[in-house]
Amino acid sequence: TGNWKARLAERLDPACLLWDEPSLAKYSMDYHHFSPVLSRELKDKAAECIVSPRSEEELDLALSILTDERVPVTVRGNGTGNYGQAVPLTGGAVLNLANMNRVLEIGDGYAVVEPGARLGKIDEAAREQGQEVLIMPSTFHTASIGGFISGGFGGIGSITWGTIWDGFVEEITVKTIESPPQTFKLAGDEIRPYLHTYGVVGIISELRIKLAPRVEYMQWAITFEDWENAVRFGMELAQDDSVKKRLVSVHEAPIAQYFKALKLPHDRAAALLEVDERGEDALLALAAARNGRVERRVTADKYRKGIGVSDFTWNHTTLWARKADTSLTYLQTTHNWDTVFEEMALIKREFPEVMQHLEFNKQAGKLRIAGLPLLRYESDERLNAIIARYDEIGAPVSNPHTWDLEDGGRSYTRRKLWELKRENDPYLLLNQLKLKAYSQI
Ligand code: FAD
């Protein structure tokens, strides 16, 4: 396979190819450095070439050459994933889809887009036509739709519309890793094995996603004297169906100290919210009942202009915390609605370094509480002990300190994924080592 780079250079436009060292380093990285464990384990992983097709024709040609030459291929959207999903673990080529980024159509209730289209751009195009994207990660400025579906989960909008598993994606076009690649469309339940499976079963080359009617969101930062009132306020707002909202995010003190641009008091718990402007009175009544203090009120005409409250939520909370203190890292867990306080108290008693951060969301139509607690990293042993304790008390952790696709990515068993992988990727070139072999199950 030694000559594969020469083969690519012969047949692809030079604008699609990069192999200078800085580019190789840049496009072999994602945001796994939030994890001290992954930073250590993935330190030296790098591609030998970056292939960036701009059209379906270039994509097909690149896939044919890479398959003929049996080159490992790692797909990349915009490299904002946190688990090293887009890191080439076995060298070869990074297939960068960021330049296939067109919004092809905004229809009534749907958008058809290329995989590299950024969520923020799709939302902007939808909002211009009186609609909006249902769900987006807090990285929407840069994250691609293909990467979100393949490596993400939910985020802004999930409080109303659920996660990527809840009907967000209506249709996908998939390409196999063959020469030439096969191309087929999938809809409904057939899409499930492609959701959050780190691109191990095929390349998504086009998507149709659902849109909702546009809502005018005000942004709020409201603080509370104690953590319990902040969480209860979040629960009450989440449960109030009369108020439309896109974001309900609560943070234990002193996390707000990391949100410098918001200038919040450090000793109070903070709620960051995006709420329909017609829900202002109801929101203020809920906040007053819990002695909340409004620190920031941004009218809807300022939405998406400059920094917004969502820039401090979901995993952006971790980003700002780590900017202030690189010894901080995080976990991802799901709390139980009825026992969330007991769960948090148990963890606090045994692991006082944990600072609580909750994101309210829906999954399969039911309200859920996602935890993205911050903690100071001491050792792998202590980190694993905290993870084990969360699991034990019934608040399961989706471990962000491994690149392995755990539990078949929630949608499918590993066995099923392997069956599909063998069909779509017969030479097992795609996103190698992300899906553990049978023998390791
Ligand atoms: P990449 O990182 O490039 O890729 C992600 C995975 O998808 C990789 O395995 C890649 O191989 C695969 N892939 C990419 N494109 C394709 C394709 N076309 N076909 C097949 N496979 C493909 N995630 C959330 O869900 N919610 C959040 O709120 C959130 N907040 C974040 C905040 C911060 C500060 C950071 C750093 C990350 C956050 N993330 C969040 C994780 C990540 O940003 C999102 O999941 C994002 O949508 C990933 O998109 P990307 O284009 O960067 O994907």
Residues whose N, C-alpha, C, O or C-beta is under 5 A from the ligand:
A	BS01	FAD	D30 Y31 V75 R76 G77 N78 G79 T80 G81 N82 Q85 A86 P115 M136 P137 S138 T139 T142 A143 S144 G146 G147 F148 S150 G151 G152 F153 G154 G155 Y198 G199 G202 I203 I204 W314 N315 H316 L319
